[in-house]
Amino acid sequence: MRLRSFTRPPSASILLVEDEPVVSAFLECALQHLGLEVTACGDVRSALESLRRHLPTLILTDYNLPIQSGIDLIRVVVSQGKAMPIIGMSAQHDKGEEMIASGALAFLPKPIEIDTLNRIVVQIAKCAVAHGNIRR
């Protein structure tokens, strides 16, 4: 697999919430290729535990997760006033509006185009730096 070269985002971290191991490993590899520090979680509970220890620059979460959904995660993060962008993703393309209405900044339909993922993550990370929201 050859990844198109993009301008790297500034030093940044991302919380990846994806319960499918193959998809999670693929996305983690792609995000690390961009120079991001990636913390991967498979469910909402472990994502919230991770957020208590470290606030990332941004969150990338799937919609369909075990027990609780990505919407639940988005709502908790927004209700706690955590200042970080959230990107939603799902194979159920009709879930995009709901994820954005709940507080996600962007939505990526699955299967995710790697170039689109890279472009959106780089743009959001740069904006986070410009607005002083970057976490390391």
N, C-alpha and C positions, 0 to 999 in steps of 0.2 A: 504494500500500500504506500502510495506517495502522497504526502500532504502538501497542499499548496502553501507557499510561504506567505505569511501575514506579518505585519508589524506586530512585534510582541507587546503584550500589555505590560504596564509597569509591574513590578513585583507585587503579586497579589495572591490571595488564597480563595479557594472555592469549596463550598460544601456541596457535594454531589449526593443526591438522595435518589437511589435507583435500586429496586429489589431484584432485578434480573442480573445474575452474576456476569453473563457474557456482555450484556449491554453496559453494565457498570465498568467492567474492565476496559472495554473499547473506549468509552467516554473518558475514563481516567487517563488512559494513554494519550488520547487526543489533547486533553487539557494540559497534561504535563508537557506535551510537545510545545505548547504555547508558553511554557515557563511558569505555569501556575502551580502553587502548592495545593494539592487536592486531598480532601478528607472525604472518604466515601462511607455512606451509611445505607442500610437496606430498609429502614422503616422510620416512621415519624418519631417514635420514642428515642431511638438512638441518635437521630438528628438533633432533637431538642437537648439531649445530654451533651452532645458535641458543642452546641451553641452556648451552653452554660460554661464550658471550659474555654472556648475561643470563638470570637466573632469574625467570620470570614468577610472578604470583600464582597462576595455575592453568593447566592444559593442557586443551584440548578436542581429542580425537583420534578420527579415523575408525578403524574396524577394518580395512577392506580398503584397503590402500595398496600401491604398487608395491614389489617386492622383499621388504620386511619389513612385518609387520602392525602395527596399533596395539597389539596385545598385546606385541609385541617392544619397542616404545617404553615401554609401561607397565613392563615387567619391568626394563628398563635403568634407568629413573628410580627405581624402588623400590630396586633393588639398589645404586644409588649413594647412597641415603639422602637424596635431595633432598626437602625438606619442602614439598611443594606438592600441592594436590588435583588429581586428574585426572578428567575427565568423558569417558567413552567414548560413541561413537555408531556406528550401523550400520543399514543397510537390512535386514541379516540379524538379525532380532529375537532369534534364539536365541543370539547372541553376547554378550548382556548379562551373563549369569551368568559367562561366561569372563573378560570384561573386569573385572568386579567382583572375581572371585576372584584375578585377577592384580594387583589393587591400585587399580583405579579406584574413586572415591567414588560415582559415579553413572553411569547409562547412559541415553542418549536414543535412542529408535528413530527411524529416518528413514522417511518424511519428518518432519522436526522441526517441532513446533508452536512457533511463535515465542514465544507467551506462556509456554510451558513452559520453553523455553531461557532466556528473560529471568528468570523466577522462580528457576530453579535457579542460574544464574550469580550473581544478586544475593545469594541466600542463602549460597552458598559463599564469595563474596568477603567478605561481612560476617563470616562465621566465621573466615576467614583473618586478618582485621584483629583480631578479638577474641582470637585465639590468638597474635598477633604474627608470623604467617607471611607478612604482606603484603610483596611485592616491587614496586618501582617501576621 
